[in-house]
């Protein structure tokens, strides 16, 4: 590990001045206010070797994995709540929102991979090394709020699945999800590759369950393709916009931007301009394939909801529990509800695993703290689990859908504070060197950022009752 770090530092641009000390201004050629500190996720950094002389497909396989950990966040229980609500209320109309937000996600995650590989920093570290301490601290607080909102969805979703499958009370189910810390710690000692394999296996379970649900629900194919075309009503209808913003928040998730920029560095690639350029190419391919897979899952949830509930006039289905109870009777297939709950459990457990990692990366990156991995993960898990326990205790089983959808809107409102720094950093040549984003990609990235900001402003105005009489 020490050799990897040394090699990486030798290939980094060095400041032009000879008197610059670590931790002081190094804007010179590197473009950073502070020198790079500890490696991102140090216990897993560069632990997966990528042999130099491999064919295209074998090399793609070697780089595959981080994209699937990121894709987990795009099919977590928060997505289920927004997709079920969107499908039951508006049919297939919001499929276009899932498609557009998935394209946004692919673009933004490609920037994350580029940032991590080019600079050796994750997004949290980059923010700390660029901004002043007060600004960095505020960004950290906002990110922690987003992680809490994300974990609220993941933990409650897992607890709901445990309740549906085994009758475990919601509060106890929330507490049981804290055990994923033990699993992550165990996996960390077994190697990062094993964690990736388990996550991909759970994703395969979700895909299999919803593949069967699609067969059972028999959606109207023409209407499905029609739903992929954007409708102006999505923006003009406040109720539809609220769910649409929730879908964007559930799809383009802030903590995934921090996560991806870190875990792409688990690969041990050549620390040369050519090696880094190749690493970016394969990392982007990995995340794009994985996010297309996540799009299939997301779209399937909404399609099943639309074909089952909206098609039969049940536009009021928003609770995951209601969807579970109604699927089998309405489809006439006894296994439909069980498959639904099983997929939900796999989704929730996957999301809490990656959420724990993201929490660790964010805390380490922004605060530059050094402590034992088990303690870091325990702290980040408690930050997220405590609000979930309180919400479960207060609201119980009623109102979980409102909590889940609202949590996704909170994520969406936090997105600009993660997206703007990401696009800004990857657009600066003095920070990125030869891997700076090309002009065409820069334009697309800022366009996506502008869309996210405008949609959020529109949502806030509707909430305040300034436009369309309020949401």
ABEGO torsion letter per residue (X at the ends): XAAAAAAAAAABBBBABAABBBGBBAAEAAGBABBBBBBBGAAABGABBBBABBBAAAAAAAABGAAAAAAAAAABAAAAAAAAAAAAAAEAAAAAAAAAAAAAAAAAAAAAAAAAAAAGBBAAAAAAAABBAAAAAAAAAAAAAAAAAAAAAAAAAAAAAAAAAAGBBAAAAAAAAAAAAAAAAAAAAAEAAAAAAAAAAAAAAAAAAAAAAAAAAGBBAAAAAAAABBBAAAAABAAAAAAAAAAAAAABBAAAAAAAAAAAAABBBBBBAAAAAAAAAAAAAAAAAAAAAAAAAAAAAAAAAAAAAAAAGBAABABAAAAAAAAAAAAGBAAAAAAAAAAAAAAAAAAAAAAAAAAAAAAAAAAGBBBBAAAAAAAAAAAAAAAAAAAAAAAEABGAAAAAAAAAAAAAAAAAAAAAAAAAAAABAAAAEAABBBAAAAAAAAAAAAAAAAAAAAAAAAAAGABGGEX
